[in-house]
Amino acid sequence: MAYNPKQELDAKNAFIKASAYCVYRDRSVREIALKLKEWNCAHINIPLIIEQLKNEDFINEDRFALAFARGKFRINKWGKIKISGFLRMNGISESLIKKALSEIDTAEYRKVLEKVLEVKLRSYKNDDKRTTKIKLINFAATKGFETELIKDILDSLLQ
């Protein structure tokens, strides 16, 4: 099917296109709705298409939240604050966010933060201890890690 971006996408073709989009990786309802609008799908069809995608298990917000949290933590080395913020932006419920974050092993979480800080610490060789600590706290905070955990790990790293 040749797709003309100015032409309205009918429900059948929108469903086919959206299901293919969902197969690539887990998507949130918000992502699908935005993509359907981008593809010029009739607004009246969007909720129906999303419902059909849910019924056929192309969209599953539980699966999306768990995969998102796991991937952003393991691959991107994001902390729980940043992960939860992005899940909220995708319209994921607080209970589902808590569930996804609880899947992250506490010991592994701490080890990842420690490793991230160790690697970054090597780039601050010429700074004084106080400046280095401030820079590392800011760096880890932008990655979404909790300030208290950052300070706790830094205290042991900078001794």
MOVENGI-V647135 format. One record per residue. N is the residue number from 1. RES is the residue in one small letter. PSI is psi as a letter, one per 30 degrees, with the letter a starting at -180 (999 if undefined). Layout:
BEGIN
n=[N	N]
res=[RES	RES]
psi=[PSI	PSI]
END
This chain:
BEGIN
n=[1	2	3	4	5	6	7	8	9	10	11	12	13	14	15	16	17	18	19	20	21	22	23	24	25	26	27	28	29	30	31	32	33	34	35	36	37	38	39	40	41	42	43	44	45	46	47	48	49	50	51	52	53	54	55	56	57	58	59	60	61	62	63	64	65	66	67	68	69	70	71	72	73	74	75	76	77	78	79	80	81	82	83	84	85	86	87	88	89	90	91	92	93	94	95	96	97	98	99	100	101	102	103	104	105	106	107	108	109	110	111	112	113	114	115	116	117	118	119	120	121	122	123	124	125	126	127	128	129	130	131	132	133	134	135	136	137	138	139	140	141	142	143	144	145	146	147	148	149	150	151	152	153	154	155	156	157	158	159]
res=[m	a	y	n	p	k	q	e	l	d	a	k	n	a	f	i	k	a	s	a	y	c	v	y	r	d	r	s	v	r	e	i	a	l	k	l	k	e	w	n	c	a	h	i	n	i	p	l	i	i	e	q	l	k	n	e	d	f	i	n	e	d	r	f	a	l	a	f	a	r	g	k	f	r	i	n	k	w	g	k	i	k	i	s	g	f	l	r	m	n	g	i	s	e	s	l	i	k	k	a	l	s	e	i	d	t	a	e	y	r	k	v	l	e	k	v	l	e	v	k	l	r	s	y	k	n	d	d	k	r	t	t	k	i	k	l	i	n	f	a	a	t	k	g	f	e	t	e	l	i	k	d	i	l	d	s	l	l	q]
psi=[k	k	k	j	f	f	k	k	k	l	e	e	e	e	e	e	e	e	e	e	e	f	e	e	l	k	l	l	e	e	e	e	e	e	e	e	e	e	g	h	k	k	e	f	f	e	e	e	e	e	e	e	e	e	e	g	g	e	k	j	e	e	e	e	e	e	e	e	e	e	e	e	e	e	e	f	h	l	l	e	e	e	e	e	e	e	e	e	f	g	g	k	l	e	e	e	e	e	e	e	e	f	f	k	k	e	e	e	e	e	e	e	e	e	e	e	e	e	e	e	e	f	f	h	e	f	l	l	e	e	e	e	e	e	e	e	e	e	e	e	e	f	f	g	l	k	e	e	e	e	e	e	e	e	e	e	e	g	999]
END
